[in-house]
Each structure stands twice: as C-alpha cells, then as structure tokens.
C-alpha cells in the first residue's frame, strides 16, 4: 500500500497574524469560507501562501475567458500531468 506524504499545515481556525489575514483573503476571493488543501500547504509560510493565491487569482479569476473554460483547461492539464489537483 502506497502512503501519502504528510505536510504540517496551520488550519484556518488555528491561524494567527499574517497567516490568518491571508486565509481571509482567500475566503474573500473565492466567496467560500473554506481553504482548499492546496492553499493550506503554504500555511507555514504566509508570504508564499499569498503569492500562490495571487497567482491563482490572476490565472483563474481575471480575464475574458469564462471561468468554466479555464477550469476545463486546468483539469485537462492536471489529468495529463497525472495530478489529482
């Protein structure tokens, strides 16, 4: 049986200071008060977490293409790369 790697994270409920602020930024951007695991991976380094969210914002939320089209492209690339995200 293959085991998944474990990476320590800080949950949004336990976050303090800058990490808590970045989680709130994520909530505001998505409209959903729940940070995905991909965002939590960066929680020990709030600057990296904010950069990741900003990059995601630029790629998925800003621009002329419909969001559904972007999600479809992202899903296809993830599948091609054998990545479940």
C-alpha positions in Angstrom: 0.0 0.0 0.0 1.4 3.4 -1.0 1.3 6.1 1.6 0.8 9.8 1.0 3.3 12.3 2.3 2.3 14.3 5.3 3.0 18.0 5.4 2.3 20.0 8.5 -0.2 22.9 8.0 -2.0 25.5 10.0 -5.8 25.3 9.7 -7.7 28.5 9.2 -9.3 28.1 12.6 -5.8 28.0 14.3 -4.2 30.6 12.1 -2.9 33.8 13.7 -1.4 37.1 12.4 -0.4 37.2 8.8 -1.5 33.6 8.0 -5.0 34.4 9.3 -5.1 37.5 7.1 -4.1 35.5 4.0 -6.8 32.9 4.7 -9.3 35.7 4.9 -8.0 37.0 1.5 -8.7 33.5 0.1 -12.2 33.5 1.5 -12.9 36.9 0.1 -11.6 35.9 -3.4 -13.5 32.7 -3.6 -16.6 33.6 -1.7 -16.2 30.4 0.2 -15.0 30.3 3.8 -13.0 27.1 3.4 -9.4 27.0 2.2 -8.6 24.1 0.0 -5.7 21.7 0.8 -3.6 23.2 -1.9 -3.7 26.6 -0.2 -3.1 25.0 3.3 0.1 23.5 2.0 1.6 27.0 2.1 0.3 27.9 5.5 3.6 27.8 7.3 4.9 30.5 5.0 2.2 33.1 4.7 4.2 35.1 2.0 4.3 32.0 -0.2 0.6 31.3 0.5 -0.3 34.9 -0.5 1.8 34.6 -3.7 0.1 31.3 -4.6 -3.4 32.8 -4.1 -2.4 35.9 -6.2 -1.1 33.6 -9.0 -4.3 31.6 -8.8 -6.4 34.8 -8.9 -4.6 36.0 -12.0 -4.9 32.7 -13.8 -8.4 31.7 -12.8 -10.5 34.8 -12.0 -9.2 37.7 -14.1 -9.6 37.9 -17.8 -12.1 37.5 -20.7 -12.3 33.7 -20.9 -15.3 32.2 -18.9 -14.3 30.6 -15.7 -15.7 27.2 -16.8 -13.3 27.2 -19.8 -10.3 27.9 -17.5 -11.4 25.2 -15.1 -11.7 22.8 -18.0 -8.2 23.6 -19.3 -6.8 23.3 -15.8 -8.4 19.9 -15.3 -7.1 18.7 -18.7 -3.6 19.8 -17.8 -3.8 18.2 -14.4 -5.0 14.9 -15.9 -2.3 15.0 -18.5 0.3 15.5 -15.7 -1.3 12.8 -13.6 -2.0 15.3 -10.8 -5.3 15.0 -8.9 -5.4 18.7 -8.3 
